[in-house]
Amino acid sequence: DLSEMVLAAATSKVIGRCASSSSLLAKNFSRSSTLRLLQGGRTFTAAALQKVAFIQDQQIPRPDAEAALSGEGFSSQWCLDGPSDAWGLVTVTTPVTEEILDQHPNCKVVAVSFTGFNHVDMEACRKRGISVVNVPAYSTDAVAELTVGLAVTSFREVVVGDRAIREGKWVISEGGLEICNKTVGIVGIGAIGNRTAELFSAFRAKEILGWSRSPKPDFIGRQVDLETVFKSSDIVSVHVPLNAETQGMIGRDLLQHLKPDSVLINVARGGVVDQTVLTEMLCERRFRAALDVFEKEPLSQEDPLVTKVPPEQVVLIPHVGYKSKEALQRRIAITAGNLRAFADGKPRNLVSTW
C-alpha cells in the first residue's frame, strides 16, 4: 500500500546516504593519517585501526576480551595457532618464542595479560625491537585472600575432614590450629605480600615478619632476614617473582627450620622453591604445605607430590591464585589500557628495557 511504498523509499534514501558516507570516510582516511574515529564515546587517531592478535584465550568470554580492546580503539582477531599481520600480540602464559614472533612479522608490542613474563623470549623481542608490557597488580586481593584461605584450610584440616566424611569417618585428629597468636612470615613484601600481611593481622596474628631484598617502610610487620622468617614462623607465605635471583631460593637450608606444625604456602611461582627437596621433606613430615604453583604445570598425576607425599601433609590446587572473575576482568582492562598507552607513545607497565 501507499505507506509501505513511502517507507521503502525512505529506507532506500537512508541506505544510499550511509553508503555514500562510508565511501567518503574511506577516501578521507586514505588521504590523511590524522583522521579521528569515534569509538564508545571517545575519539582515537588512525592508530585506532591497529590490529591486535590474541594468541591465547583470556579466561573470560571472548566478546568481553574483544570489547575491552575495541573500547580502547583497536580491532582484534584470534590467532591461537596461525599467523597474523597484527601490530600487537596478547598472551597470558603461552610462550612467546622466536617461532611465534616469526608468525607475526608486523608485531611491535607484546602485551602480557599476566604479572609474570618469564615465558616471553625477551632477547628475541629485543632483536626485533618489540616492546613488552605486563599487568603487575590486577590480582592482589585474589592472591592474598587465597593465601589466607589456604592457611585456614591447612590449620583446620578442611581437606582432610572432607575426605574423611566421604570415606564414612568422623574423628580425624586431636584438633586443628588457630591463626590467632601465631607468627606469620611473608617472603616478598610487595603489593601482594603487604595485602596478605594486612589480612593475617585481622586474625590477630602474634607477629608478622617480612623479607624483601630492599627496605619496605610501608610494611605493617617487622622486616627480618630469610633465616629468621623460617625459624620463627608458624606460617610462611611466598610472594616473590620467579627470576634468575629467586630460582630455587627456598631450599633445604631454609626449609629445615620449619616446625612440624608449620605450613609453607606458595602462591608465587613453583620454581622459587626446590620442589625435589620440598617433596622429600613433606614425605618425612617435617612440616606441611599448601601449593598453588609448581615447577612444571599442569602438575602430572605421576608427580611425587601426588603419589608419595601423605595427603594430610599437603594441599594441592591448580594455579588459581590470580583467577577470580573480578581479577580477570580487571586484567583485560589493564592490558587494553597498556596497548592504548603504547600506541599513544606513552608506554606504561613496560618491562622491556631497550
C-alpha positions as CSV (number, residue, x, y, z in Angstrom):
1,D,0.0,0.0,0.0
2,L,1.0,3.7,-0.1
3,S,2.5,3.7,3.5
4,E,4.8,0.7,2.6
5,M,5.9,2.4,-0.6
6,V,6.8,5.6,1.3
7,L,8.7,3.6,4.0
8,A,10.6,1.7,1.3
9,A,11.6,4.9,-0.5
10,A,12.8,6.5,2.8
11,T,14.8,3.4,3.7
12,S,16.5,3.3,0.3
13,K,17.4,7.0,0.7
14,V,19.0,6.4,4.2
15,I,20.9,3.4,2.9
16,G,22.2,5.4,0.0
17,R,23.4,8.2,2.3
18,C,25.2,5.6,4.6
19,A,26.9,4.0,1.6
20,S,28.0,7.4,0.4
21,S,29.3,8.4,3.9
22,S,31.2,5.1,4.2
23,S,32.8,5.7,0.8
24,L,33.8,9.3,1.7
25,L,35.2,8.1,5.1
26,A,37.4,5.5,3.3
27,K,38.6,8.1,0.8
28,N,39.4,10.7,3.5
29,F,41.3,8.0,5.5
30,S,43.4,7.1,2.5
31,R,44.4,10.8,2.2
32,S,45.1,11.5,5.9
33,S,46.5,9.6,8.8
34,T,45.2,12.2,11.2
35,L,41.6,11.1,10.8
36,R,39.9,10.8,14.2
37,L,37.5,7.9,14.8
38,L,34.6,7.8,17.3
39,Q,34.6,4.7,19.5
40,G,32.5,4.2,22.6
41,G,32.1,7.9,23.1
42,R,35.8,8.5,22.7
43,T,37.9,9.6,19.7
44,F,41.1,8.0,18.5
45,T,43.6,8.7,15.8
46,A,44.3,6.4,12.9
47,A,46.2,4.2,15.4
48,A,42.6,3.0,16.2
49,L,42.8,0.8,13.2
50,Q,45.9,-1.1,14.5
51,K,45.2,-4.7,14.8
52,V,45.9,-6.8,17.9
53,A,46.0,-10.6,17.9
54,F,45.1,-12.8,20.8
55,I,47.4,-15.8,20.8
56,Q,45.8,-17.3,23.9
57,D,42.3,-17.4,25.3
58,Q,41.9,-14.8,28.1
59,Q,39.9,-17.0,30.6
60,I,36.9,-14.7,30.1
61,P,34.2,-14.8,27.4
62,R,35.8,-13.8,24.0
63,P,33.3,-11.0,23.4
64,D,34.4,-9.4,26.7
65,A,38.0,-9.5,25.6
66,E,37.2,-8.1,22.2
67,A,35.1,-5.3,23.8
68,A,38.0,-4.3,26.0
69,L,40.3,-3.8,23.0
70,S,37.5,-2.2,21.0
71,G,36.9,0.2,23.8
72,E,40.5,1.4,23.5
73,G,40.2,1.8,19.7
74,F,41.7,-1.4,18.5
75,S,40.5,-4.2,16.1
76,S,41.2,-7.7,17.3
77,Q,41.5,-11.2,16.0
78,W,42.1,-14.7,17.5
79,C,45.3,-16.4,16.3
80,L,45.8,-19.2,18.7
81,D,47.8,-21.3,16.2
82,G,48.2,-19.3,13.0
83,P,50.0,-16.2,11.7
84,S,48.7,-12.6,11.5
85,D,49.7,-9.2,10.3
86,A,48.9,-7.7,13.8
87,W,50.6,-4.7,15.3
88,G,50.3,-6.2,18.8
89,L,50.1,-9.6,20.5
90,V,48.2,-10.5,23.7
91,T,49.2,-13.6,25.7
92,V,48.7,-14.8,29.2
93,T,51.1,-17.7,29.8
94,T,51.5,-19.0,26.2
95,P,55.2,-18.7,25.5
96,V,56.3,-16.0,23.0
97,T,59.2,-17.5,21.2
98,E,61.3,-16.8,18.1
99,E,58.9,-19.1,16.2
100,I,55.8,-17.3,17.4
101,L,57.2,-13.9,16.6
102,D,58.1,-15.2,13.1
103,Q,54.4,-15.8,12.6
104,H,53.6,-12.1,13.4
105,P,56.2,-10.1,11.5
106,N,54.4,-6.7,12.0
107,C,54.4,-7.0,15.8
108,K,55.6,-4.0,17.7
109,V,54.5,-4.8,21.2
110,V,53.7,-8.0,23.2
111,A,51.1,-7.4,25.9
112,V,51.4,-10.0,28.6
113,S,48.0,-10.2,30.3
114,F,49.7,-11.5,33.4
115,T,52.2,-10.4,36.0
116,G,54.9,-12.9,35.3
117,F,56.6,-12.6,31.9
118,N,59.4,-15.2,32.1
119,H,57.6,-17.1,29.3
120,V,58.5,-14.3,26.8
121,D,61.8,-14.6,24.9
122,M,63.0,-11.2,25.8
123,E,66.1,-11.4,23.7
124,A,64.1,-12.3,20.6
125,C,61.9,-9.3,21.3
126,R,64.9,-7.1,21.8
127,K,66.5,-8.1,18.5
128,R,63.2,-7.3,16.7
129,G,62.7,-4.0,18.5
130,I,59.5,-5.4,20.1
131,S,58.4,-3.9,23.4
132,V,56.9,-6.0,26.2
133,V,54.3,-4.8,28.7
134,N,52.6,-6.7,31.6
135,V,49.9,-6.3,34.2
136,P,51.6,-6.0,37.6
137,A,48.8,-5.6,40.1
138,Y,45.5,-6.9,38.9
139,S,45.2,-9.9,41.3
140,T,46.5,-8.5,44.6
141,D,43.3,-9.2,46.5
142,A,42.6,-12.5,44.8
143,V,46.0,-13.9,45.7
144,A,46.1,-12.5,49.2
145,E,42.6,-13.9,50.0
146,L,43.6,-17.3,48.7
147,T,46.7,-17.3,50.8
148,V,44.7,-16.8,54.0
149,G,42.2,-19.4,52.8
150,L,45.0,-22.0,52.3
151,A,46.3,-21.2,55.8
152,V,42.9,-21.8,57.3
153,T,42.4,-24.9,55.2
154,S,45.7,-26.4,56.4
155,F,45.4,-25.4,60.0
156,R,41.8,-26.5,60.4
157,E,42.3,-29.7,58.3
158,V,39.5,-28.8,55.9
159,V,40.6,-31.1,53.0
160,V,41.3,-34.0,55.4
161,G,37.9,-33.6,57.0
162,D,36.1,-33.5,53.7
163,R,37.9,-36.7,52.7
164,A,37.1,-38.4,56.0
165,I,33.3,-37.6,55.6
166,R,33.3,-39.1,52.1
167,E,35.0,-42.2,53.5
168,G,32.4,-42.7,56.2
169,K,34.7,-41.4,59.0
170,W,34.1,-38.7,61.6
171,V,37.0,-38.0,64.0
172,I,40.1,-37.1,62.1
173,S,42.6,-35.7,64.6
174,E,43.0,-34.2,68.0
175,G,42.2,-30.8,66.6
176,G,43.4,-28.1,64.3
177,L,45.2,-24.8,64.9
178,E,44.2,-21.1,65.1
179,I,46.0,-18.3,63.2
180,C,45.4,-16.1,66.3
181,N,48.6,-15.7,68.3
182,K,50.7,-17.4,65.6
183,T,53.7,-15.9,63.8
184,V,53.3,-15.3,60.1
185,G,56.3,-14.9,57.7
186,I,55.9,-13.2,54.4
187,V,58.6,-13.8,51.8
188,G,58.3,-10.9,49.4
189,I,56.5,-7.8,50.7
190,G,55.4,-6.1,47.5
191,A,51.7,-5.3,46.9
192,I,50.5,-8.9,47.3
193,G,52.7,-9.6,50.3
194,N,51.6,-6.4,52.0
195,R,48.0,-7.1,51.4
196,T,48.4,-10.7,52.7
197,A,50.0,-9.3,55.9
198,E,47.0,-7.0,56.4
199,L,44.6,-9.9,56.1
200,F,46.6,-12.0,58.6
201,S,46.7,-9.1,61.0
202,A,42.8,-9.2,61.1
203,F,43.2,-12.7,62.5
204,R,45.2,-11.2,65.4
205,A,48.5,-13.0,64.5
206,K,51.0,-12.6,67.2
207,E,53.6,-11.1,64.9
208,I,54.0,-10.6,61.2
209,L,57.6,-11.0,59.8
210,G,58.6,-9.9,56.3
211,W,61.5,-10.4,54.0
212,S,62.5,-8.3,50.9
213,R,65.8,-7.6,49.2
214,S,65.2,-3.9,49.9
215,P,63.8,-1.9,52.8
216,K,60.0,-1.6,52.7
217,P,59.0,1.2,55.0
218,D,55.2,0.7,54.3
219,F,55.3,-2.9,55.5
220,I,53.0,-3.3,58.5
221,G,55.1,-6.0,60.2
222,R,58.8,-6.4,61.1
223,Q,61.3,-6.8,58.3
224,V,63.9,-9.5,59.0
225,D,66.3,-11.8,57.2
226,L,65.1,-15.0,55.4
227,E,66.5,-17.4,58.0
228,T,64.6,-15.6,60.8
229,V,61.4,-15.9,58.8
230,F,61.7,-19.7,58.5
231,K,63.0,-20.2,62.1
232,S,60.3,-18.1,63.8
233,S,57.1,-18.5,61.7
234,D,54.2,-20.9,62.0
235,I,53.0,-19.9,58.6
236,V,55.4,-18.9,55.7
237,S,53.8,-17.5,52.6
238,V,55.8,-16.9,49.4
239,H,55.1,-13.9,47.2
240,V,58.3,-13.3,45.1
241,P,58.5,-13.3,41.3
242,L,60.5,-16.0,39.5
243,N,63.7,-14.7,38.0
244,A,67.4,-15.6,38.0
245,E,67.8,-14.4,41.6
246,T,64.8,-16.2,43.1
247,Q,65.0,-19.5,41.1
248,G,65.3,-22.3,43.8
249,M,66.0,-19.7,46.5
250,I,63.9,-21.7,49.1
251,G,65.8,-25.0,49.6
252,R,66.9,-27.3,52.3
253,D,68.9,-24.7,54.2
254,L,65.7,-22.7,54.8
255,L,63.1,-25.5,54.9
256,Q,64.9,-27.4,57.6
257,H,64.0,-24.6,60.1
258,L,60.2,-25.1,59.8
259,K,58.4,-26.9,62.6
260,P,56.2,-30.0,62.1
261,D,53.0,-27.9,62.7
262,S,54.2,-25.1,60.4
263,V,52.7,-24.6,56.9
264,L,54.6,-23.4,53.8
265,I,52.2,-21.6,51.4
266,N,53.4,-21.0,47.8
267,V,51.2,-18.9,45.6
268,A,54.1,-17.2,43.8
269,R,55.9,-19.5,41.3
270,G,56.8,-23.1,41.6
271,G,60.4,-22.6,40.6
272,V,61.1,-20.4,43.7
273,V,61.0,-23.5,45.9
274,D,63.2,-26.5,45.3
275,Q,60.4,-28.9,44.6
276,T,62.5,-32.1,44.9
277,V,63.7,-31.1,48.4
278,L,60.2,-29.9,49.3
279,T,58.7,-33.3,48.3
280,E,61.3,-35.2,50.3
281,M,60.8,-33.2,53.5
282,L,57.0,-33.4,53.2
283,C,57.3,-37.2,52.9
284,E,59.3,-37.0,56.2
285,R,56.5,-35.0,57.8
286,R,58.9,-32.2,58.6
287,F,56.2,-29.6,58.0
288,R,53.1,-29.1,55.9
289,A,52.5,-27.2,52.7
290,A,49.7,-25.7,50.6
291,L,50.7,-25.2,47.0
292,D,49.0,-23.3,44.2
293,V,52.1,-23.4,41.9
294,F,54.6,-26.0,40.7
295,E,57.9,-26.2,38.8
296,K,56.1,-27.7,35.8
297,E,52.4,-27.0,35.1
298,P,50.0,-28.7,34.9
299,L,51.2,-31.0,37.7
300,S,51.4,-34.6,36.5
301,Q,49.4,-37.2,38.2
302,E,52.7,-39.2,38.4
303,D,54.5,-36.4,40.3
304,P,55.8,-37.5,43.7
305,L,53.8,-34.6,45.3
306,V,50.7,-36.6,44.2
307,T,51.9,-40.2,44.6
308,K,54.3,-40.1,47.5
309,V,53.5,-37.2,49.9
310,P,50.9,-38.2,52.6
311,P,47.7,-36.3,51.6
312,E,47.4,-34.8,55.1
313,Q,50.8,-33.1,54.6
314,V,49.9,-31.1,51.5
315,V,47.0,-29.2,49.9
316,L,47.4,-29.0,46.1
317,I,45.4,-26.7,43.9
318,P,45.8,-25.9,40.1
319,H,47.3,-22.4,40.0
320,V,44.1,-20.4,40.7
321,G,45.5,-17.7,42.9
322,Y,45.0,-15.0,40.3
323,K,41.8,-16.4,38.9
324,S,38.8,-14.6,40.4
325,K,36.2,-13.3,38.0
326,E,36.9,-9.7,39.2
327,A,40.6,-10.1,38.7
328,L,40.3,-11.5,35.2
329,Q,38.1,-8.6,34.0
330,R,40.5,-6.1,35.7
331,R,43.4,-7.8,33.9
332,I,42.0,-7.4,30.3
333,A,41.0,-3.8,31.0
334,I,44.6,-3.0,32.1
335,T,46.0,-4.9,29.1
336,A,43.9,-2.9,26.7
337,G,45.0,0.3,28.5
338,N,48.6,-0.7,28.2
339,L,48.2,-1.1,24.4
340,R,46.5,2.2,24.1
341,A,49.2,4.0,26.1
342,F,51.9,2.3,24.0
343,A,50.1,3.3,20.7
344,D,49.9,6.9,22.0
345,G,53.7,7.0,22.7
346,K,53.2,7.0,26.5
347,P,54.0,3.4,27.4
348,R,53.1,2.1,30.9
349,N,53.9,-1.1,32.7
350,L,56.9,-1.6,30.3
351,V,59.1,-4.5,31.3
352,S,61.5,-4.3,28.3
353,T,64.5,-2.0,28.8
354,W,65.6,-1.4,25.2
